[in-house]
Amino acid sequence: MEPITLTTDRLTLRPLTSADVDAVVAACQDPEIPRWTSVPSPYTREHASEFIERICGDGWREDSLYNLGVFTREGGLLVGSMGLLRLGQLAAPQLQAELGYWTAKEQRGKGYTAEAARAVCAWAFESLGVERIEWYAEAGNEGSRAVARKVGFVMEGTIRSKVVYQGTRRDAWAGSLLPSDWDRPTATPYLPYPA
């Protein structure tokens, strides 16, 4: 798939380029990012280059992982990184994906990440035909969960032993977003279990 660019009122979401390496390295020096994500620590220029040039590029080429840098429209400051991982084959009946993100310390608390996530989820529903978007975060990551809730993800509970951090398995919180959560139609009917 060809990489895309999305815009919101305040943000531009676009593929990261080699010109963004320094900004990504600077953002990932914040210990909270590797604490709650799979970002390596200590984070180096080599990590950023590998992420931007190989991981992001391969994901788009293989139609499997869609990573976008999130930037302010005014000033072009790096807000964070957001990715949508295809689960299985989108051509298969599952049509599911997983949303992940990190936000630069200086940009937190401004609503940028939720704004960007809404744009990515809308694109996934409209352009990819995704029928379920999953979100996971290590239990205790209140910031990530707050963003997911603002976007409309329904919290589904705690998954035991889902995340490995520093060699220890930890529990994760899980949520999902369906097109119907946003009053959108879906190609496959959904029959929820009666409460």
Secondary structure as GFF3:
##gff-version 3
##sequence-region A 1 195
A	DSSP	beta_strand	6	7	.	.	.	ID=ss1
A	DSSP	beta_strand	11	14	.	.	.	ID=ss2
A	DSSP	three_ten_helix	18	20	.	.	.	ID=ss3
A	DSSP	alpha_helix	21	27	.	.	.	ID=ss4
A	DSSP	alpha_helix	32	36	.	.	.	ID=ss5
A	DSSP	alpha_helix	45	49	.	.	.	ID=ss6
A	DSSP	pi_helix	50	56	.	.	.	ID=ss7
A	DSSP	alpha_helix	57	61	.	.	.	ID=ss8
A	DSSP	beta_strand	65	72	.	.	.	ID=ss9
A	DSSP	beta_strand	78	87	.	.	.	ID=ss10
A	DSSP	beta_strand	96	103	.	.	.	ID=ss11
A	DSSP	three_ten_helix	105	107	.	.	.	ID=ss12
A	DSSP	alpha_helix	112	127	.	.	.	ID=ss13
A	DSSP	beta_strand	132	138	.	.	.	ID=ss14
A	DSSP	alpha_helix	142	151	.	.	.	ID=ss15
A	DSSP	beta_strand	154	165	.	.	.	ID=ss16
A	DSSP	beta_strand	168	177	.	.	.	ID=ss17
A	DSSP	three_ten_helix	179	182	.	.	.	ID=ss18
###
